[in-house]
């Protein structure tokens, strides 16, 4: 195994200018990425990267705007009052190996099914260290991950996973829907550390990961150990989970190489038989054309046309060819889908083999109830979509006038009916009644949303627009995305009823009041004295298969702008943004939301005017602010 130093800048150049360049966090990460594709490369001296103040400042820049940073961990601290001194204390503890993560504060959030999901809230100092570790781990591992992995990776998302299914699962006969029981709660720590040691030779860095894995959690002021799983709510959990599950991805790549056979399917016997008959009649017509009567020519030509027409509705290749097999695989987090071109017995064997690997190598268990084998023409469930292989084949004229078969074994993505209905019910925009006189027939009734009645007009409209756009944006890849028009119809009438309930009037009066042309419009005053307008969603529900690679499903907010106004530069300036004192230690004051500021105090007006949720203050000004004495 090749060895190398990840911190080459610590032992190469010592001249101030060059060393400063080498200490630049981006240069450090680029150095790590250079060897990431070499699976036999061993990284050492990673722990010392955490001594770099600039690196932790970059981590702070990445996470400072994340939701939840103003929620205190078990130590009672939030991201407010972040300072260079605070960062240096963390570095000092890391150097002395006295750093010990706090247990996460356990809380619960509601799930869509009515149950409660446990959530861990780490302390802010731990989040800072975790983000620095995440950047290091991502630089080492991301380039070596299989392209079938899509969860919590830069440039990857649910949509990239679904597009890969559409591109690679063509003509699949069977789906294996993978479901692992409590995957991330049951990650084996010993197995995970063994996987990490394949590439990381720095036991100090490994030891720090161990500390986070074993940090435990606090619930009702009682401490609980963690014996398995990745830390809930932790910034490093997604990358650790991907490192763990990459073993499955690599196994599936090797499995496919062994499973796949044949270069192409043999011709369908039924197709070949009919094709031979058609060609025989064509040859007969050509050979005897001059001898045949007009009636005989027309009759034989009609037979040929009918044969050609029927050929276009038959598969050319033999779908049951045992000498041609393929396997496809896609994973997002702990959900995966396997497509099999082969027999049902092949699909059952794949399920068994994958289950054995997961059980023996990863020490996890697949759910027998939820791990299903589904026929390609039925609907497999993946990431909230229904996946199926098109049944029908029909002819379509091209631009040149020729006809060709379309939808031959293509992958179709569908919006499940129950998904958008459950959304309506969860929003309290729909009430479903049952007509007993008509055999318990469902009767849908859009209803007003009582909890929105106290909001102003613009807030109500924005709430509905956000919910409609959110659902459409997620399902815009679906072939039947137009079914969301039904969702839109219910949401529109619920919105009208909500406005009518707010003003205690009829829907007809609300429509007359807010209608401008064909649109429902809410007007609001702008700061410049002009009148702004917001329209109720009217963009329709057309299929849009464009995948934005710049919107990955990752936890950390990565900020690449380090210009003069960046948070790092402001913190390093040592100049109070309120009193103007220079060469003084600074603390960053954070607010959760700008709209929470009343604007009664000058410092609030300053933050609102700059549209910043942060302000760099000297310690004295920051203390006065929290004491209510800054103005």
C-alpha positions as CSV (number, residue, x, y, z in Angstrom):
1,X,0.0,0.0,0.0
2,X,1.4,3.4,-1.0
3,X,1.8,5.8,1.8
4,X,1.9,9.6,1.6
5,X,1.7,12.6,3.8
6,X,-1.6,14.6,3.6
7,X,0.0,17.5,5.2
8,X,2.9,18.0,2.8
9,X,3.0,21.7,3.6
10,X,4.1,21.0,7.2
11,X,7.4,19.4,6.1
12,X,8.3,20.9,2.7
13,X,8.4,24.7,2.5
14,X,9.1,26.8,5.5
15,X,9.3,30.3,3.9
16,X,6.4,32.4,5.2
17,X,4.8,33.3,1.8
18,X,5.0,29.7,0.4
19,X,3.9,28.2,3.7
20,X,0.9,30.5,3.9
21,X,-0.1,29.3,0.4
22,X,0.3,25.7,1.4
23,X,-1.8,26.2,4.5
24,X,-4.7,27.5,2.4
25,X,-7.6,25.1,3.1
26,X,-8.4,24.7,-0.6
27,X,-4.8,23.7,-1.4
28,X,-5.0,21.2,1.5
29,X,-8.2,19.7,0.1
30,X,-6.8,19.6,-3.5
31,X,-3.8,17.8,-2.2
32,X,-6.0,15.2,-0.7
33,X,-8.1,14.8,-3.8
34,X,-5.0,14.2,-6.0
35,X,-4.7,10.7,-4.5
36,X,-8.3,10.0,-3.9
37,X,-8.8,7.8,-7.0
38,X,-5.9,5.6,-6.0
39,X,-7.5,2.9,-3.8
40,X,-4.1,1.7,-2.6
41,X,-3.0,5.2,-1.4
42,X,-2.8,5.5,2.4
43,X,-3.4,8.9,4.1
44,X,-1.5,9.8,7.2
45,X,-1.1,13.0,9.3
46,X,-4.7,14.0,8.7
47,X,-5.2,14.9,12.4
48,X,-2.8,17.8,12.1
49,X,-4.9,19.5,9.4
50,X,-7.3,20.3,12.3
51,X,-4.6,22.5,13.9
52,X,-5.0,24.9,11.0
53,X,-7.0,27.9,12.1
54,X,-7.9,28.8,8.4
55,X,-9.3,25.3,8.0
56,X,-11.7,25.7,11.0
57,X,-12.6,29.1,9.8
58,X,-13.6,27.6,6.5
59,X,-15.7,25.1,8.3
60,X,-17.4,27.9,10.2
61,X,-18.1,29.7,7.0
62,X,-19.7,26.6,5.6
63,X,-22.1,25.9,8.5
64,X,-22.9,29.3,10.0
65,X,-26.1,29.7,8.1
66,X,-27.4,26.2,8.7
67,X,-30.8,25.9,10.4
68,X,-30.5,24.7,14.0
69,X,-27.3,26.5,14.9
70,X,-29.2,28.8,17.2
71,X,-30.5,25.8,19.1
72,X,-28.3,25.0,22.0
73,X,-26.7,21.6,22.6
74,X,-26.1,20.0,26.0
75,X,-23.4,22.6,26.8
76,X,-26.0,25.4,26.4
77,X,-24.0,27.2,23.7
78,X,-25.1,28.2,20.2
79,X,-23.2,29.6,17.3
80,X,-23.6,33.0,18.7
81,X,-20.4,34.6,20.0
82,X,-18.2,32.6,17.7
83,X,-14.7,34.1,17.9
84,X,-11.1,33.4,17.0
85,X,-10.4,32.7,20.7
86,X,-13.1,30.1,20.7
87,X,-11.7,28.4,17.6
88,X,-8.2,28.6,19.1
89,X,-9.4,26.9,22.3
90,X,-10.8,24.0,20.2
91,X,-7.5,23.7,18.3
92,X,-5.5,23.8,21.6
93,X,-7.7,20.9,23.0
94,X,-7.2,19.0,19.7
95,X,-3.4,19.4,20.0
96,X,-3.3,18.3,23.6
97,X,-5.7,15.4,22.7
98,X,-8.1,16.7,25.4
99,X,-10.9,17.3,23.0
100,X,-13.9,15.2,23.8
101,X,-17.3,15.6,22.0
102,X,-20.4,16.3,24.0
103,X,-23.2,13.9,23.8
104,X,-26.0,15.0,21.5
105,X,-29.2,16.4,22.9
106,X,-32.0,14.0,21.9
107,X,-35.3,15.5,20.7
108,X,-38.1,14.1,18.6
109,X,-39.8,15.5,15.4
110,X,-43.0,14.2,13.9
111,X,-42.9,11.9,10.9
112,X,-45.5,11.9,8.0
113,X,-47.0,8.7,9.4
114,X,-47.8,10.3,12.7
115,X,-44.9,8.6,14.6
116,X,-41.9,10.5,16.1
117,X,-38.4,10.5,14.7
118,X,-35.5,10.9,17.1
119,X,-33.1,13.7,16.3
120,X,-29.7,14.4,17.9
121,X,-28.6,18.0,18.4
122,X,-24.7,18.3,18.7
123,X,-23.0,21.2,20.4
124,X,-21.9,23.9,18.1
125,X,-18.1,23.3,18.8
126,X,-18.6,19.7,17.8
127,X,-20.4,20.8,14.6
128,X,-17.4,22.9,13.7
129,X,-14.9,20.0,14.2
130,X,-17.3,17.6,12.4
131,X,-17.5,20.0,9.4
132,X,-13.7,20.1,9.2
133,X,-13.6,16.3,9.3
134,X,-16.4,16.1,6.7
135,X,-14.3,18.2,4.3
136,X,-11.3,15.9,4.8
137,X,-13.3,12.7,4.4
138,X,-15.1,14.0,1.3
139,X,-11.8,15.0,-0.3
140,X,-10.4,11.5,0.3
141,X,-13.4,9.4,-0.6
142,X,-15.8,11.1,-2.9
143,X,-13.8,10.5,-6.1
144,X,-13.4,6.8,-5.3
145,X,-17.2,6.2,-4.7
146,X,-19.1,4.3,-7.4
147,X,-21.2,6.4,-9.8
148,X,-24.2,4.4,-8.6
149,X,-24.1,6.3,-5.3
150,X,-26.2,9.4,-5.2
151,X,-27.1,10.3,-1.6
152,X,-25.4,13.3,0.1
153,X,-22.7,13.8,-2.4
154,X,-21.7,17.0,-4.3
155,X,-23.4,17.2,-7.6
156,X,-25.7,14.3,-6.7
157,X,-29.3,14.2,-5.7
158,X,-32.6,12.2,-5.8
159,X,-33.1,13.4,-9.4
160,X,-29.6,12.2,-10.6
161,X,-30.5,8.8,-9.1
162,X,-33.8,8.7,-10.9
163,X,-32.3,9.9,-14.2
164,X,-29.7,7.1,-13.9
165,X,-32.5,4.6,-13.6
166,X,-34.2,6.0,-16.7
167,X,-30.9,5.7,-18.7
168,X,-29.7,2.3,-17.5
169,X,-32.7,0.2,-16.5
170,X,-34.2,-0.1,-20.0
171,X,-35.8,-3.5,-20.8
172,X,-35.4,-4.7,-17.2
173,X,-37.7,-7.6,-16.5
174,X,-37.5,-7.6,-12.7
175,X,-36.9,-5.1,-9.9
176,X,-35.4,-5.9,-6.5
177,X,-36.4,-3.2,-4.1
178,X,-33.8,-3.0,-1.4
179,X,-34.7,-2.1,2.2
180,X,-32.3,-2.4,5.1
181,X,-33.7,-2.5,8.6
182,X,-32.7,0.7,10.4
183,X,-29.6,1.0,8.3
184,X,-27.9,4.0,9.8
185,X,-28.9,3.2,13.4
186,X,-27.3,-0.2,13.1
187,X,-24.0,0.6,11.4
188,X,-21.3,-1.6,13.1
189,X,-18.6,0.6,14.5
190,X,-15.9,-2.1,14.2
191,X,-16.7,-2.7,10.6
192,X,-16.8,1.1,9.8
193,X,-13.4,1.7,11.5
194,X,-11.9,-1.3,9.6
195,X,-13.2,0.2,6.3
196,X,-11.6,3.6,7.2
197,X,-8.3,2.0,8.1
198,X,-8.0,0.7,4.6
199,X,-7.2,4.2,3.4
200,X,-6.4,6.2,6.6
201,X,-3.2,5.4,8.5
202,X,-3.6,8.2,11.0
203,X,-4.7,6.7,14.3
204,X,-5.2,10.1,15.9
205,X,-7.8,10.9,13.2
206,X,-9.4,7.5,13.5
207,X,-9.5,8.0,17.3
208,X,-11.4,11.3,16.9
209,X,-14.0,9.5,14.7
210,X,-14.2,6.9,17.4
211,X,-15.0,9.6,20.0
212,X,-17.9,10.9,17.9
213,X,-19.3,7.5,17.3
214,X,-19.2,6.8,21.1
215,X,-20.3,10.2,22.2
216,X,-23.8,9.0,23.1
217,X,-26.8,11.2,23.7
218,X,-28.7,12.9,26.5
219,X,-32.5,12.4,26.9
220,X,-34.4,13.8,29.9
221,X,-31.0,14.6,31.5
222,X,-30.1,10.9,31.3
223,X,-26.9,9.8,29.4
224,X,-27.2,6.9,26.9
225,X,-24.3,5.1,25.3
226,X,-24.2,4.5,21.5
227,X,-23.1,1.0,20.6
228,X,-23.9,1.2,16.9
229,X,-25.0,3.5,14.2
230,X,-23.8,6.9,12.9
231,X,-24.4,9.9,15.1
232,X,-28.0,11.3,14.5
233,X,-28.0,14.9,13.4
234,X,-24.2,14.8,13.0
235,X,-22.6,16.6,10.0
236,X,-20.2,13.6,9.5
237,X,-23.0,11.0,9.5
238,X,-23.8,11.2,5.7
239,X,-20.2,10.8,4.6
240,X,-19.5,8.0,7.1
241,X,-22.7,6.2,5.9
242,X,-21.6,6.6,2.3
243,X,-18.1,5.2,3.1
244,X,-19.9,2.2,4.8
245,X,-22.4,1.6,2.0
246,X,-19.7,2.0,-0.7
247,X,-18.8,-1.5,0.2
248,X,-22.2,-2.6,-1.1
249,X,-21.7,-0.4,-4.2
250,X,-18.4,-2.0,-5.0
251,X,-19.8,-5.5,-4.4
252,X,-22.6,-4.8,-6.9
253,X,-20.2,-3.6,-9.5
254,X,-18.2,-6.8,-9.2
255,X,-21.4,-8.9,-9.0
256,X,-22.6,-7.3,-12.3
257,X,-19.4,-8.2,-14.1
258,X,-19.9,-11.8,-13.1
259,X,-23.6,-11.9,-13.8
260,X,-23.7,-10.1,-17.1
261,X,-23.4,-12.3,-20.2
262,X,-24.0,-12.1,-23.9
263,X,-23.4,-9.3,-26.3
264,X,-26.9,-9.1,-27.6
265,X,-30.1,-11.0,-27.5
266,X,-30.9,-13.6,-30.2
267,X,-33.7,-12.7,-32.6
268,X,-37.2,-13.4,-31.4
269,X,-38.4,-16.7,-33.0
270,X,-41.9,-15.5,-33.6
271,X,-40.5,-12.3,-35.1
272,X,-38.1,-14.2,-37.3
273,X,-40.9,-16.5,-38.5
274,X,-43.2,-13.7,-39.5
275,X,-40.3,-11.8,-41.0
276,X,-39.4,-14.7,-43.2
277,X,-43.1,-15.0,-44.4
278,X,-43.1,-11.3,-45.2
279,X,-39.9,-11.4,-47.1
280,X,-41.1,-14.5,-49.0
281,X,-44.2,-12.6,-50.1
282,X,-42.1,-9.6,-51.1
283,X,-39.9,-11.8,-53.2
284,X,-42.9,-13.4,-54.8
285,X,-44.4,-10.0,-55.7
286,X,-41.1,-8.9,-57.2
287,X,-40.5,-12.1,-59.1
288,X,-44.1,-12.3,-60.6
289,X,-45.0,-8.7,-60.8
290,X,-45.2,-8.6,-64.5
291,X,-47.4,-11.8,-64.7
292,X,-49.8,-10.8,-61.9
293,X,-53.2,-9.1,-62.4
294,X,-53.9,-5.8,-60.7
295,X,-56.2,-7.6,-58.2
296,X,-53.5,-10.1,-57.3
297,X,-50.9,-7.3,-56.9
298,X,-53.2,-5.3,-54.6
299,X,-54.1,-8.4,-52.5
300,X,-50.5,-9.5,-52.1
301,X,-49.4,-5.9,-51.3
302,X,-52.1,-5.6,-48.6
303,X,-50.9,-8.8,-47.0
304,X,-47.3,-7.5,-47.0
305,X,-48.4,-4.2,-45.4
306,X,-50.3,-6.0,-42.7
307,X,-47.3,-8.3,-42.0
308,X,-45.0,-5.2,-41.8
309,X,-47.5,-3.5,-39.5
310,X,-47.7,-6.5,-37.1
311,X,-43.9,-6.8,-37.1
312,X,-43.6,-3.3,-35.7
313,X,-45.7,-4.4,-32.7
314,X,-43.5,-7.4,-32.0
315,X,-40.2,-7.4,-30.1
316,X,-37.3,-8.0,-32.4
317,X,-35.1,-9.7,-29.8
318,X,-36.1,-12.7,-27.6
319,X,-37.0,-11.3,-24.2
320,X,-36.5,-14.8,-22.7
321,X,-33.0,-15.3,-24.1
322,X,-31.1,-17.2,-21.3
323,X,-27.8,-16.3,-22.9
324,X,-28.3,-12.6,-22.4
325,X,-28.4,-11.2,-18.9
326,X,-27.8,-7.8,-17.3
327,X,-28.0,-6.3,-13.9
328,X,-28.4,-2.6,-13.0
329,X,-28.0,-1.0,-9.6
330,X,-28.6,2.5,-8.1
331,X,-28.4,3.6,-4.5
332,X,-29.5,6.7,-2.6
333,X,-28.5,6.7,1.1
334,X,-29.9,3.4,2.4
335,X,-32.4,2.9,-0.4
336,X,-31.4,0.9,-3.5
337,X,-33.0,-0.5,-6.6
338,X,-31.7,-3.4,-8.6
339,X,-32.9,-4.1,-12.2
340,X,-32.5,-7.6,-13.6
341,X,-32.7,-8.6,-17.3
342,X,-33.2,-12.3,-16.8
343,X,-35.6,-14.8,-15.2
344,X,-37.4,-14.5,-11.9
345,X,-35.1,-17.2,-10.6
346,X,-32.2,-14.9,-11.4
347,X,-33.9,-12.0,-9.5
348,X,-34.4,-14.2,-6.5
349,X,-30.8,-15.3,-6.6
350,X,-29.7,-11.7,-6.7
351,X,-31.8,-10.8,-3.7
352,X,-30.4,-13.8,-1.8
353,X,-26.8,-13.0,-2.7
354,X,-27.1,-9.3,-1.9
355,X,-28.8,-10.1,1.4
356,X,-26.0,-12.5,2.4
357,X,-23.4,-9.8,1.6
358,X,-25.2,-7.2,3.7
359,X,-25.6,-9.6,6.6
360,X,-22.1,-11.1,6.6
361,X,-19.9,-8.2,5.5
362,X,-21.9,-5.1,6.8
363,X,-23.6,-6.8,9.7
364,X,-27.0,-5.4,8.6
365,X,-30.3,-7.1,7.8
366,X,-32.6,-6.6,4.9
367,X,-36.3,-6.4,5.6
368,X,-38.0,-9.5,4.3
369,X,-41.4,-7.7,4.3
370,X,-40.1,-4.6,2.3
371,X,-37.5,-6.1,0.1
372,X,-39.7,-7.1,-2.8
373,X,-39.2,-8.7,-6.2
374,X,-41.4,-6.8,-8.7
375,X,-42.2,-7.5,-12.3
376,X,-40.9,-4.8,-14.7
377,X,-44.4,-4.1,-15.9
378,X,-45.6,-3.5,-12.3
379,X,-44.7,-0.6,-10.1
380,X,-41.5,-0.7,-8.0
381,X,-41.2,2.1,-5.4
382,X,-38.0,4.2,-5.2
383,X,-37.5,7.6,-3.6
384,X,-41.2,8.3,-3.6
385,X,-41.6,7.5,-7.3
386,X,-43.2,4.5,-9.0
387,X,-40.8,2.9,-11.5
388,X,-42.1,0.7,-14.3
389,X,-41.1,-0.6,-17.7
390,X,-43.4,0.4,-20.6
391,X,-45.6,-2.3,-21.9
392,X,-47.0,-1.0,-25.1
393,X,-45.2,-0.4,-28.3
394,X,-46.6,1.9,-30.9
395,X,-45.4,3.5,-34.1
396,X,-44.5,7.2,-34.5
397,X,-43.6,9.1,-37.6
398,X,-40.3,10.8,-37.5
399,X,-39.5,14.2,-39.1
400,X,-38.4,12.4,-42.3
401,X,-41.8,10.7,-42.6
402,X,-40.5,7.2,-41.6
403,X,-42.2,5.2,-38.8
404,X,-40.3,3.8,-35.8
405,X,-41.2,2.0,-32.7
406,X,-41.2,4.0,-29.4
407,X,-41.4,3.2,-25.8
408,X,-40.0,-0.3,-26.3
409,X,-38.9,-1.3,-22.8
410,X,-38.3,2.3,-21.7
411,X,-38.3,3.2,-18.0
412,X,-41.3,5.3,-16.9
413,X,-41.5,7.3,-13.7
414,X,-44.9,8.0,-12.1
415,X,-46.2,10.2,-9.4
416,X,-47.9,7.8,-6.9
417,X,-51.5,8.8,-6.3
418,X,-51.2,8.4,-2.6
419,X,-48.3,10.8,-2.4
420,X,-50.0,13.9,-3.5
421,X,-53.2,12.9,-1.6
422,X,-51.2,12.5,1.6
423,X,-49.7,15.9,1.0
424,X,-53.1,17.5,0.8
425,X,-54.2,15.7,4.0
426,X,-51.0,16.7,5.8
427,X,-51.5,20.4,4.8
428,X,-55.1,20.1,6.1
429,X,-56.2,21.4,2.7
430,X,-58.4,18.4,2.0
431,X,-61.1,16.5,3.8
432,X,-62.3,13.1,2.5
433,X,-65.8,12.0,3.3
434,X,-67.5,8.7,2.5
435,X,-71.0,8.6,1.0
436,X,-72.7,5.6,2.6
437,X,-75.6,5.8,0.3
438,X,-73.4,5.2,-2.7
439,X,-71.3,2.4,-1.4
440,X,-68.9,4.5,0.7
441,X,-67.8,6.4,-2.3
442,X,-65.1,9.0,-1.6
443,X,-66.2,12.6,-1.6
444,X,-63.3,15.2,-1.7
445,X,-63.8,18.6,-0.1
446,X,-61.2,21.3,-0.2
447,X,-61.2,23.1,3.1
448,X,-59.8,26.2,4.6
449,X,-56.6,26.0,6.7
450,X,-57.4,27.4,10.1
451,X,-53.8,27.8,11.2
452,X,-53.2,30.2,8.4
453,X,-56.0,32.6,9.1
454,X,-53.9,34.9,11.3
455,X,-51.3,35.4,8.6
456,X,-51.4,38.4,6.2
457,X,-52.5,37.9,2.6
458,X,-48.9,37.7,1.2
459,X,-47.9,35.1,3.8
460,X,-50.9,32.9,3.0
461,X,-50.3,33.1,-0.7
462,X,-46.5,32.4,-0.4
463,X,-47.3,29.3,1.8
464,X,-49.5,27.8,-0.9
465,X,-47.1,28.7,-3.7
466,X,-44.2,27.1,-1.8
467,X,-46.1,23.9,-1.2
468,X,-47.2,23.6,-4.8
469,X,-43.8,24.4,-6.3
470,X,-42.0,22.1,-3.8
471,X,-44.1,19.1,-4.8
472,X,-43.9,19.9,-8.5
473,X,-40.1,20.4,-8.4
474,X,-39.6,17.0,-6.8
475,X,-41.9,15.1,-9.2
476,X,-41.2,17.1,-12.4
477,X,-39.3,14.1,-13.8
478,X,-42.4,11.9,-13.8
479,X,-44.0,10.9,-17.1
480,X,-47.4,11.5,-15.5
481,X,-46.5,14.8,-13.7
482,X,-49.7,16.3,-15.2
483,X,-51.7,14.5,-12.5
484,X,-50.6,17.2,-10.2
485,X,-53.3,19.4,-11.8
486,X,-55.6,17.5,-9.5
487,X,-53.4,18.5,-6.5
488,X,-53.4,22.1,-7.8
489,X,-57.2,22.2,-8.1
490,X,-57.7,21.2,-4.4
491,X,-55.0,23.6,-3.3
492,X,-56.5,26.5,-5.2
493,X,-60.0,26.0,-3.7
494,X,-58.4,25.5,-0.2
495,X,-56.6,28.8,-0.7
496,X,-59.8,30.6,-1.7
497,X,-61.6,29.2,1.2
498,X,-58.8,30.2,3.6
499,X,-59.1,33.8,2.3
500,X,-62.9,33.7,2.6
501,X,-62.6,32.4,6.1
502,X,-60.1,35.1,7.0
503,X,-62.4,37.9,5.8
504,X,-65.7,36.0,6.7
505,X,-67.1,36.3,3.2
506,X,-67.9,34.2,0.2
507,X,-65.4,32.7,-2.3
508,X,-67.0,34.7,-5.2
509,X,-66.2,38.0,-3.5
510,X,-62.6,36.9,-2.8
511,X,-62.2,36.0,-6.5
512,X,-63.6,39.4,-7.6
513,X,-61.3,41.2,-5.1
514,X,-58.0,39.6,-6.0
515,X,-58.5,38.6,-9.7
516,X,-56.4,40.5,-12.2
517,X,-57.1,39.1,-15.7
518,X,-56.9,35.3,-15.3
519,X,-54.6,35.4,-12.2
520,X,-55.2,35.6,-8.5
521,X,-52.9,38.4,-7.3
522,X,-51.9,39.8,-3.9
523,X,-50.4,43.3,-3.9
524,X,-48.0,44.6,-1.2
525,X,-46.1,47.9,-0.7
526,X,-42.4,48.0,-1.5
527,X,-39.8,50.0,0.3
528,X,-39.4,52.3,-2.6
529,X,-43.1,53.2,-2.5
530,X,-44.0,51.0,-5.5
531,X,-46.6,48.3,-5.4
532,X,-45.4,44.7,-5.7
533,X,-47.4,41.8,-6.9
534,X,-47.3,38.1,-6.2
535,X,-49.4,35.7,-8.3
536,X,-50.9,32.4,-7.3
537,X,-49.0,29.6,-9.0
538,X,-49.8,29.5,-12.7
539,X,-46.8,27.8,-14.4
540,X,-48.5,24.5,-15.1
541,X,-47.1,21.0,-14.6
542,X,-45.1,20.2,-17.6
543,X,-42.5,17.4,-17.5
544,X,-39.0,18.8,-16.9
545,X,-36.1,16.2,-17.0
546,X,-33.3,18.8,-16.6
547,X,-31.2,17.8,-13.6
548,X,-29.4,20.6,-11.7
549,X,-26.0,19.2,-10.7
550,X,-25.4,22.3,-8.6
551,X,-28.0,21.5,-6.0
552,X,-26.8,18.4,-4.2
553,X,-28.6,16.9,-1.3
554,X,-25.9,17.6,1.3
555,X,-26.2,18.8,4.9
556,X,-23.4,21.3,4.9
557,X,-23.9,24.6,3.2
558,X,-20.7,25.1,1.2
559,X,-19.8,28.7,0.5
560,X,-17.0,29.3,-2.0
561,X,-17.0,33.1,-1.8
562,X,-14.2,34.3,0.4
563,X,-14.1,37.9,-0.8
564,X,-13.7,41.0,1.4
565,X,-17.2,40.7,2.8
566,X,-17.0,37.0,3.8
567,X,-17.6,36.0,7.4
568,X,-13.9,34.9,7.7
569,X,-12.6,38.3,6.5
570,X,-14.9,40.1,8.8
571,X,-13.9,38.0,11.8
572,X,-10.2,38.4,11.0
573,X,-10.5,42.2,10.5
574,X,-10.4,42.8,14.3
575,X,-12.7,45.8,13.8
576,X,-16.0,46.1,15.6
577,X,-18.8,46.8,13.0
578,X,-20.7,48.8,15.6
579,X,-18.4,51.0,17.6
580,X,-15.5,50.9,15.1
581,X,-12.9,49.8,17.7
582,X,-9.8,48.4,15.9
583,X,-7.3,45.6,16.9
584,X,-9.8,44.1,19.4
585,X,-11.0,40.5,19.8
586,X,-14.3,40.0,18.0
587,X,-17.4,37.8,18.5
588,X,-19.9,37.2,15.8
589,X,-23.5,37.9,16.8
590,X,-26.0,35.6,15.1
591,X,-29.8,35.9,14.8
592,X,-32.1,33.1,13.7
593,X,-34.1,35.2,11.2
594,X,-34.0,38.8,10.2
595,X,-37.8,39.0,10.3
596,X,-37.6,38.3,14.1
597,X,-35.9,41.7,14.6
598,X,-38.3,44.4,15.6
599,X,-36.3,47.2,14.1
600,X,-36.7,49.3,17.2
601,X,-33.0,49.5,17.9
602,X,-30.3,50.9,15.7
603,X,-28.2,47.7,15.7
604,X,-31.3,45.8,14.4
605,X,-31.9,48.4,11.7
606,X,-28.2,48.0,10.7
607,X,-28.6,44.2,10.3
608,X,-31.9,44.6,8.5
609,X,-30.4,47.2,6.2
610,X,-27.4,45.1,5.3
611,X,-29.6,42.0,5.0
612,X,-27.2,40.1,7.3
613,X,-28.0,37.7,10.1
614,X,-24.5,38.3,11.5
615,X,-22.6,41.2,13.0
616,X,-19.0,41.2,14.1
617,X,-18.8,43.0,17.5
618,X,-16.2,43.6,20.1
619,X,-16.7,41.7,23.3
620,X,-17.9,44.9,25.1
621,X,-20.5,45.7,22.4
622,X,-21.7,42.1,22.3
623,X,-22.2,42.0,26.1
624,X,-24.1,45.3,25.9
625,X,-26.3,43.9,23.1
626,X,-27.4,40.9,25.1
627,X,-27.9,43.2,28.1
628,X,-30.2,45.4,26.0
629,X,-27.9,48.4,26.5
630,X,-26.2,48.6,23.0
631,X,-28.3,51.6,21.9
